[in-house]
Amino acid sequence: AVFDQAVNIALTGGHPRRQPETPETVARWNLENSLAFYKARFADASRFTFVFVGSFTLESIRPLIETYVASLPATHGHETWRDIGVAPPKGVTEKTVEKGIAPKSEVAIVFSGPFVYDDANKLALQVVTLLLQSRLSDAIREELGATYAITVESQSARIPRPEYRLRIDWTCDPARTQSVVERVMTEVRFVRQTLLTPEQVSRLRSLLTRDFDKKSEENGYLLGQIARRYEDGDGANVGAALQPLSQISELNGAVIQEAARRYLDTDNYVRLTLMPETK
């Protein structure tokens, strides 16, 4: 929890709307205000979008929708989002926190920046994430034996401004922390600088296609893809989320390398390290 809080504070600049809950903040909660806020949120369902995915027919689900959805209150009000100014720092931020006695260190490296929010760039970010995950698993876990697992995850958002984040996490022996960090950054630079061969791109396309074919059979995946389209105000193009094969076929080495250079900016990242307290 301490480590995640430190990462959150570093990425949000300590913004008051992104502070972690503590016993002190919980003590200031007002139940009446909380209940009033909850009721206000659900007092108008006129702008809700409901997405149902599963094994059913329109005839079987219609009575349930008419009973439990159509009966919800609707005042037809209008609301929108606003930018509250939460943004990651510019440049390189490196911070070490000493806490706890466990004989291990935790490290997170987070790349972030502006993002062109469309299907092609979301796929390119996914590809860079997969490539870096493969390189780091081979180098840090298999070759060096420095950690049981190292993970690479990425995400993008359209609101309040189009941006992306790519995060690398691992734990290791505190004595090896610096050397592992250096090797991780070496692998990051390798992914940025290396142009994939046509054969590698072909294998990558096949991997992405198989992954989509598998996920597209899962209700949860389909629900998430459809809901995300509506959340982004792109409900009219919801079908594109379920047919990514055209974007996959357009991938090539140059596109992937350009994405790697953009999303793995070694002049703009946050690195947080949790070390055990010194005695």
C-alpha positions as CSV (number, residue, x, y, z in Angstrom):
1,A,0.0,0.0,0.0
2,V,2.8,2.4,0.8
3,F,4.5,1.8,-2.5
4,D,1.3,2.2,-4.5
5,Q,0.5,5.4,-2.7
6,A,4.0,6.8,-3.4
7,V,3.6,5.9,-7.1
8,N,0.2,7.6,-7.2
9,I,1.5,10.8,-5.6
10,A,4.4,10.9,-8.0
11,L,2.1,10.5,-11.0
12,T,-0.5,13.0,-10.0
13,G,1.7,15.6,-8.4
14,G,0.0,15.1,-5.1
15,H,-3.3,16.4,-6.4
16,P,-5.9,16.6,-3.6
17,R,-8.4,14.7,-5.7
18,R,-6.1,11.8,-6.0
19,Q,-5.0,11.4,-2.4
20,P,-5.2,7.9,-0.9
21,E,-7.7,7.2,1.9
22,T,-6.2,7.2,5.4
23,P,-7.8,6.7,8.8
24,E,-7.7,10.5,9.1
25,T,-9.6,11.1,5.9
26,V,-12.1,8.3,6.7
27,A,-12.8,10.0,10.1
28,R,-13.9,13.1,8.2
29,W,-16.5,11.3,6.1
30,N,-20.0,12.6,6.4
31,L,-22.6,9.8,5.9
32,E,-25.4,12.2,5.2
33,N,-23.4,14.0,2.4
34,S,-22.3,10.6,1.0
35,L,-25.9,9.3,0.8
36,A,-27.1,12.6,-0.8
37,F,-24.3,12.3,-3.4
38,Y,-25.3,8.7,-4.1
39,K,-28.9,9.6,-4.6
40,A,-28.1,12.5,-6.8
41,R,-26.0,10.2,-9.1
42,F,-28.8,7.8,-9.6
43,A,-31.7,10.2,-9.7
44,D,-31.5,10.5,-13.5
45,A,-31.0,7.5,-15.6
46,S,-32.0,9.2,-18.9
47,R,-28.3,9.4,-20.0
48,F,-27.4,5.9,-18.9
49,T,-26.3,3.4,-21.5
50,F,-26.9,-0.2,-20.6
51,V,-24.9,-3.0,-22.3
52,F,-25.9,-6.6,-22.1
53,V,-23.7,-9.4,-23.4
54,G,-24.5,-13.1,-23.1
55,S,-26.7,-16.0,-24.2
56,F,-30.2,-14.6,-24.5
57,T,-32.7,-13.4,-27.0
58,L,-34.4,-10.0,-27.3
59,E,-37.7,-11.6,-26.5
60,S,-36.4,-13.2,-23.3
61,I,-34.7,-10.1,-22.0
62,R,-37.3,-7.5,-23.0
63,P,-39.6,-8.1,-19.9
64,L,-36.6,-7.7,-17.6
65,I,-35.5,-4.5,-19.2
66,E,-39.1,-3.1,-19.1
67,T,-39.4,-4.0,-15.4
68,Y,-36.0,-3.0,-14.0
69,V,-34.5,-0.5,-16.5
70,A,-37.5,1.4,-18.0
71,S,-38.8,2.0,-14.5
72,L,-35.7,4.0,-13.4
73,P,-36.2,7.7,-12.8
74,A,-35.4,10.1,-15.6
75,T,-35.2,13.9,-15.3
76,H,-33.4,14.4,-18.7
77,G,-30.8,16.7,-17.2
78,H,-27.5,17.4,-18.8
79,E,-24.0,16.9,-17.3
80,T,-20.5,16.7,-18.6
81,W,-17.0,16.1,-17.3
82,R,-14.4,18.8,-16.4
83,D,-10.7,18.7,-16.3
84,I,-9.5,19.0,-12.7
85,G,-5.8,19.3,-13.7
86,V,-4.4,15.9,-12.7
87,A,-1.3,15.3,-14.8
88,P,2.0,13.4,-14.5
89,P,5.2,15.4,-14.1
90,K,7.4,16.3,-17.1
91,G,10.9,15.0,-17.5
92,V,12.5,12.3,-15.4
93,T,11.4,11.8,-11.8
94,E,13.2,9.3,-9.6
95,K,12.3,8.7,-6.0
96,T,13.2,6.1,-3.4
97,V,11.1,5.4,-0.3
98,E,12.4,3.4,2.6
99,K,9.6,1.5,4.5
100,G,9.2,-1.9,6.0
101,I,11.6,-4.7,6.9
102,A,10.9,-7.2,4.1
103,P,14.2,-8.1,2.4
104,K,13.1,-7.0,-1.0
105,S,12.8,-3.9,-3.2
106,E,9.8,-2.9,-5.4
107,V,10.4,-0.8,-8.5
108,A,7.9,0.8,-10.9
109,I,8.9,2.7,-14.0
110,V,6.0,4.6,-15.6
111,F,6.1,6.2,-19.1
112,S,3.3,8.6,-19.9
113,G,2.4,11.3,-22.4
114,P,0.0,12.7,-24.9
115,F,-1.8,10.2,-27.1
116,V,-3.6,10.2,-30.4
117,Y,-6.7,8.3,-29.3
118,D,-7.8,6.0,-32.1
119,D,-7.8,2.3,-32.9
120,A,-4.5,2.2,-34.7
121,N,-2.6,3.9,-31.9
122,K,-4.3,1.8,-29.2
123,L,-3.1,-1.3,-31.1
124,A,0.4,0.1,-31.5
125,L,0.6,0.7,-27.7
126,Q,-0.6,-2.8,-27.1
127,V,2.1,-4.2,-29.4
128,V,4.9,-2.1,-27.8
129,T,3.7,-3.5,-24.4
130,L,3.8,-7.1,-25.6
131,L,7.3,-6.6,-27.1
132,L,8.7,-5.1,-24.0
133,Q,7.1,-7.7,-21.8
134,S,8.8,-10.4,-23.8
135,R,12.2,-8.8,-23.8
136,L,12.1,-8.1,-20.0
137,S,10.8,-11.6,-19.1
138,D,13.7,-13.1,-21.1
139,A,16.3,-10.8,-19.7
140,I,15.3,-10.2,-16.1
141,R,13.6,-13.4,-15.1
142,E,15.2,-16.0,-17.3
143,E,18.7,-14.7,-18.0
144,L,19.5,-12.9,-14.8
145,G,17.1,-14.8,-12.5
146,A,16.6,-11.5,-10.7
147,T,12.8,-11.7,-10.1
148,Y,10.0,-14.2,-10.2
149,A,7.9,-11.9,-12.4
150,I,8.2,-8.6,-14.2
151,T,5.1,-7.1,-15.6
152,V,4.4,-4.5,-18.3
153,E,1.0,-3.0,-18.6
154,S,-0.4,-0.1,-20.5
155,Q,-3.6,1.9,-20.8
156,S,-4.9,4.9,-22.7
157,A,-7.7,7.4,-22.0
158,R,-9.5,10.0,-24.0
159,I,-10.9,12.1,-21.1
160,P,-10.0,14.7,-19.8
161,R,-7.2,14.7,-22.4
162,P,-5.9,11.9,-24.6
163,E,-3.0,10.3,-22.8
164,Y,-1.3,7.0,-22.3
165,R,0.6,5.2,-19.5
166,L,3.0,2.2,-19.8
167,R,4.1,0.8,-16.5
168,I,6.8,-1.8,-15.6
169,D,6.8,-3.4,-12.2
170,W,9.0,-5.9,-10.4
171,T,10.5,-7.0,-7.1
172,C,14.0,-8.1,-6.4
173,D,16.9,-8.4,-3.9
174,P,17.6,-4.8,-2.7
175,A,21.3,-5.4,-3.4
176,R,20.5,-6.0,-7.1
177,T,18.1,-3.1,-7.5
178,Q,20.3,-0.7,-9.4
179,S,21.8,-3.3,-11.7
180,V,18.3,-4.6,-12.6
181,V,17.1,-1.0,-13.3
182,E,20.0,-0.5,-15.6
183,R,19.2,-3.7,-17.5
184,V,15.6,-2.8,-17.8
185,M,16.4,0.5,-19.3
186,T,18.9,-1.2,-21.7
187,E,16.0,-3.4,-22.9
188,V,13.7,-0.4,-23.2
189,R,16.3,1.3,-25.5
190,F,16.6,-2.0,-27.5
191,V,12.9,-2.0,-28.2
192,R,13.0,1.6,-29.2
193,Q,15.9,1.2,-31.5
194,T,15.3,-2.2,-33.1
195,L,13.3,-2.6,-36.4
196,L,11.4,-5.8,-36.5
197,T,12.0,-8.1,-39.5
198,P,9.0,-9.0,-41.7
199,E,9.1,-12.5,-40.2
200,Q,8.8,-11.1,-36.7
201,V,6.0,-8.8,-37.7
202,S,4.2,-11.8,-39.3
203,R,4.5,-13.8,-36.1
204,L,3.3,-10.9,-34.1
205,R,0.2,-10.4,-36.3
206,S,-0.6,-14.1,-35.9
207,L,-0.2,-13.8,-32.1
208,L,-2.6,-10.8,-32.0
209,T,-5.1,-12.5,-34.2
210,R,-5.2,-15.7,-32.0
211,D,-5.4,-13.6,-28.9
212,F,-8.4,-11.7,-30.3
213,D,-10.1,-14.9,-31.4
214,K,-9.8,-16.3,-27.9
215,K,-10.9,-13.2,-26.1
216,S,-13.8,-12.5,-28.4
217,E,-15.5,-15.7,-27.0
218,E,-15.5,-14.2,-23.5
219,N,-18.5,-12.1,-22.4
220,G,-16.4,-10.0,-20.2
221,Y,-14.1,-8.9,-23.0
222,L,-16.9,-8.1,-25.4
223,L,-18.7,-6.1,-22.6
224,G,-15.6,-4.1,-21.9
225,Q,-14.9,-3.3,-25.5
226,I,-18.5,-2.2,-26.2
227,A,-18.8,-0.2,-23.0
228,R,-15.5,1.6,-23.6
229,R,-16.8,2.8,-27.0
230,Y,-19.8,4.4,-25.4
231,E,-17.8,5.8,-22.6
232,D,-15.5,7.5,-25.2
233,G,-18.5,8.9,-27.0
234,D,-17.9,6.6,-30.0
235,G,-21.0,4.3,-29.7
236,A,-21.7,4.7,-33.4
237,N,-18.5,2.8,-34.2
238,V,-18.9,0.0,-31.7
239,G,-18.6,-2.6,-34.4
240,A,-15.0,-1.6,-35.0
241,A,-14.0,-2.7,-31.5
242,L,-15.1,-6.2,-32.5
243,Q,-13.3,-6.3,-35.8
244,P,-9.6,-5.3,-35.2
245,L,-8.2,-7.5,-37.9
246,S,-7.8,-4.7,-40.4
247,Q,-5.6,-2.8,-38.0
248,I,-3.6,-5.9,-37.2
249,S,-3.0,-6.5,-40.9
250,E,-1.6,-3.0,-41.4
251,L,1.1,-3.4,-38.8
252,N,4.7,-3.2,-40.0
253,G,8.1,-2.8,-38.6
254,A,8.3,1.0,-39.2
255,V,4.9,1.6,-37.5
256,I,5.9,-0.5,-34.5
257,Q,9.3,1.2,-34.1
258,E,7.8,4.7,-34.3
259,A,5.3,3.7,-31.6
260,A,8.1,2.3,-29.4
261,R,10.1,5.6,-29.7
262,R,7.0,7.6,-28.9
263,Y,5.7,5.5,-25.9
264,L,9.1,4.6,-24.4
265,D,10.4,8.2,-24.1
266,T,13.6,7.8,-21.9
267,D,13.5,11.5,-21.3
268,N,10.1,11.4,-19.7
269,Y,9.2,8.8,-17.1
270,V,8.7,8.3,-13.3
271,R,10.7,5.7,-11.4
272,L,9.7,4.8,-7.8
273,T,11.7,2.4,-5.7
274,L,10.7,1.0,-2.3
275,M,13.6,-0.2,-0.2
276,P,13.5,-1.8,3.3
277,E,14.3,0.7,6.1
278,T,17.9,1.0,7.0
279,K,18.6,0.0,10.6
